[in-house]
Amino acid sequence: GQNIDQPTEMTATEGAIVQINCTYQTSGFNGLFWYQQHAGEAPTFLSYNVLDGLEEKGRFSSFLSRSKGYSYLLLKELQMKDSASYLCAVREGRGSTLGRLYFGRGTQLTVWP
Amino acid sequence: DAGITQSPRYKITETGRQVTLMCHQTWSHSYMFWYRQDLGHGLRLIYYSAAADITDKGEVPDGYVVSRSKTENFPLTLESATRSQTSVYFCASSPRQGADEQYFGPGTRLTVT
């Protein structure tokens, strides 16, 4: 099993920077994903980390520390359209179970003007 | 149009009825997944499939049946619907194991009365 923890809610203002943390406990870590989900819509892929360090993709960056079981998603230059739920997902397993994702409950981010 | 589709998008059924949710993808992805999303639980894996005729259980498979006779289709059947199966169901696909993200369908909102 696994235990994925992320804050339930966060708020920030337009133009600001926000960091969404995710901690996890897993017996067979094999990658961490971040997804964005707008209300009433499907999740969409944001980032993937499997090695320690920072992955940057435009206004979004994701960091991973495997030894600490910790990741964060950094959103810069916030825009109103960034208001959404951000899902941390850990891939665990080997062989036939490789590819299965376990999701956290999501962090609802509200961006104010 | 190419992509991953689900039908129906909304369904109301009665307790004890059999219900089948359809998922179709046009990418010829090998892997397909069924998740349910409930408040307080996040996304939970029900079943997944690595290829046609290969399926495996996820976290919450009880009460559900899947089949995959063709690569592009992955129907989910609730054999005898219960109120606890009221949820939003997402189908997803990915081309292979490894770093590949999962692409999610638009979801089916199922209500069991």
Contacts between the chains, C-beta under 8 A, distances in Angstrom:
chain1	res1	chain2	res2	distance
A	31	B	99	6.8
A	33	B	101	6.7
A	41	B	106	7.3
A	41	B	107	7.9
A	42	B	90	6.1
A	42	B	104	3.8
A	42	B	105	6.2
A	42	B	106	5.4
A	42	B	107	5.8
A	43	B	43	7.2
A	43	B	90	7.4
A	43	B	104	5.1
A	44	B	104	7.2
A	45	B	101	3.8
A	45	B	102	7.3
A	45	B	103	7.6
A	48	B	99	5.5
A	48	B	101	6.7
A	50	B	99	6.7
A	87	B	42	6.9
A	87	B	43	6.9
A	89	B	43	7.7
A	96	B	50	7.2
A	96	B	56	6.6
A	97	B	56	7.6
A	98	B	97	4.9
A	99	B	31	5.8
A	99	B	48	7.4
A	99	B	50	7.6
A	99	B	94	6.9
A	99	B	97	4.7
A	100	B	33	8.0
A	100	B	45	6.0
A	100	B	48	6.4
A	100	B	58	6.6
A	101	B	43	7.9
A	101	B	45	7.0
A	101	B	102	6.8
A	102	B	45	7.5
A	102	B	59	7.5
A	103	B	35	7.9
A	103	B	42	4.5
A	103	B	43	4.1
A	103	B	44	7.3
A	104	B	42	5.8
A	105	B	40	6.8
A	105	B	41	6.8
A	105	B	42	4.1
A	106	B	42	5.7
